């Protein structure tokens, strides 16, 4: 499902005394986050905040936001998710956001048979694993490799697969 605002990261703490935020990335990391100058404190895009700087630190990103200049101001943002506007993101051709895959119907590209709904995505080093819940409520783990993915249409909320024989058999 194409969404106008997508999560960039969750504020999990502070770093230092000058308002730097420790942010757990919900994106591909530092390089992706650095492309944004404006973020939002809600998924409807009504509370904009200017992103001044991003850097990597251990397993988190450190954000400096305009107007957040003390540890107390930074601490007040703990637990919030910071969002970006989809149209501001630069993506490689054929790349989709995980948040847009969630909730997509999965169909067999050849027969049109319903295979389930994508309910979660686990990023792995070689390829992502899609958690597909079928009509009986069973969760199937699908290796998201290009030879088995025919087409992804997030605008329509549908993914068409050409799975190897037996992968969706119980």
C-alpha positions in Angstrom: 0.0 0.0 0.0 1.6 3.3 -1.1 1.9 5.6 1.9 2.7 9.3 1.9 4.7 9.2 5.2 7.0 6.3 6.2 8.9 5.7 9.5 12.6 6.6 9.5 13.5 5.8 13.0 12.4 5.5 16.7 13.9 7.8 19.3 15.3 5.4 21.9 17.3 7.9 24.0 19.7 10.8 24.2 23.4 11.2 23.5 25.4 13.8 25.3 24.1 17.0 26.9 23.3 19.1 23.8 20.1 17.4 22.6 21.4 14.7 20.3 18.9 11.9 19.8 19.7 8.2 19.7 17.5 6.8 17.0 16.9 3.1 16.2 16.8 3.1 12.4 13.7 1.8 10.7 15.4 2.3 7.3 18.5 1.3 5.5 20.8 3.3 7.7 22.9 6.4 7.8 23.2 7.1 4.0 19.5 6.8 3.5 18.6 9.0 6.5 21.1 11.7 5.4 19.0 12.5 2.3 16.3 14.2 4.4 16.2 17.8 5.7 12.7 17.7 7.0 11.1 15.0 9.1 7.7 14.7 10.8 6.8 13.8 14.4 3.6 12.1 13.2 2.6 9.9 10.3 0.1 12.5 9.0 2.9 15.0 8.3 1.4 17.8 10.4 4.3 18.3 12.9 7.5 19.1 10.8 11.0 19.3 12.3 14.2 20.2 10.5 16.9 17.5 10.5 20.3 19.2 10.8 22.7 16.3 11.1 22.8 12.5 11.1 25.7 10.2 12.0 26.2 6.6 12.9 27.1 5.5 16.4 27.3 1.8 17.2 23.9 0.2 16.4 21.9 3.5 16.3 21.9 6.8 14.4 22.5 10.1 16.1 20.2 12.9 15.0 20.4 16.6 15.6 17.1 18.3 15.2 16.5 22.0 14.9 15.3 23.4 18.3 16.3 20.4 20.3 19.3 21.8 22.2 19.3 20.1 25.6 19.2 16.7 27.1 15.8 17.5 28.6 14.3 18.5 25.2 15.8 15.3 23.7 14.5 13.1 26.5 11.0 14.4 25.9 11.1 12.8 22.4 12.0 9.3 23.7 9.6 6.7 22.2 8.5 8.9 19.3 8.8 7.7 15.7 10.3 10.2 13.2 8.7 10.0 9.7 9.8 11.1 6.2 7.7 12.1 3.2 7.9 9.4 0.6 8.3 11.8 -2.3 11.5 13.1 -0.7 13.1 9.7 -0.8 15.5 8.7 -3.5 15.1 5.0 -4.3 16.7 2.6 -6.7 14.5 1.3 -9.5 12.6 -1.8 -8.4 13.0 -1.0 -4.7 10.0 -0.8 -2.4 9.6 0.2 1.2 8.9 -2.6 3.7 6.1 -0.5 5.2 4.4 -0.5 1.9 4.7 -4.3 1.5 2.9 -4.9 4.8 -0.8 -5.8 4.2 -0.3 -6.5 0.5 -2.2 -9.4 -0.9 0.0 -12.2 -2.4 -1.2 -13.9 -5.5 0.2 -16.6 -7.7 1.2 -14.8 -10.9 0.2 -17.7 -13.2 -3.1 -18.9 -11.6 -4.2 -15.8 -9.7 -4.7 -18.0 -6.6 -4.6 -16.1 -3.3 -1.6 -17.2 -1.3 -2.1 -14.9 1.7 -1.1 -11.5 3.0 2.3 -10.1 3.9 2.3 -9.5 7.7 6.0 -9.0 8.4 9.3 -8.7 6.7 12.6 -9.9 8.3 15.7 -8.3 6.6 18.5 -10.9 6.2 21.9 -10.6 4.7 21.2 -12.5 1.6 17.5 -11.6 1.0 14.5 -10.5 3.0 12.1 -13.1 4.4 8.5 -12.2 3.9 6.0 -13.6 6.5 2.9 -14.5 4.6 -0.2 -15.4 6.5 -2.6 -17.6 4.5 -6.4 -17.9 4.7 -6.2 -20.4 7.5 -4.0 -18.1 9.7 -0.8 -20.1 9.1 2.4 -18.1 8.7 4.6 -19.1 5.9 8.2 -17.8 5.5 9.0 -16.8 1.9 12.5 -16.0 0.7 12.0 -12.8 -1.3 14.4 -13.5 -4.2 13.9 -11.9 -7.6 13.4 -15.1 -9.6 10.2 -15.9 -7.6 8.8 -12.3 -7.5 6.9 -11.5 -10.7 5.6 -8.0 -9.9 5.0 -5.8 -6.9 2.2 -3.2 -7.1 2.1 -1.4 -3.8 -0.4 1.2 -5.2 -2.9 -1.7 -5.6 -1.7 -3.5 -2.6 -0.8 -6.7 -4.5 2.3 -8.8 -4.9 2.5 -11.4 -7.7 4.8 -14.4 -7.1 6.0 -17.4 -9.1 7.1 -19.6 -6.2 9.0 -22.9 -6.6 6.8 -26.0 -6.4 5.8 -26.9 -2.9 6.8 -23.8 -1.1 3.2 -22.9 -0.2 2.1 -26.5 0.3 1.2 -27.4 3.9 
